[in-house]
């Protein structure tokens, strides 16, 4: 359990109830995301998100930084997490590079 979840369970004054206008706007946003995703996967060839690679590659990723430490290393770093997935067309051509944080490996 996360620290903030524990705090929320212990502190009963911490009850989140979003405003009804916010829920209406969120509903519109979710529906827009679903429409866009549907269009991406039903076009010929379909687009795909690249978010499963474990190694950094300049061809499909943009390195934003390092997870937990600041350093400069060569290509071949291990990806710690995606900040934004990459977008490719059905043929594997890059439309938008994925933004990643790499792990810092001590020499």
Protein Blocks (a to p, Z undefined) as FASTA:
>chain_A
ZZklmmmmmmmmlccdddfklmmmmmmmmmmmmmmmmmmmmpccdddddfkbfbdcfklp
ccfbdehiacdddehiacfbdfbdcdddfkopafbdcddddddddZZ
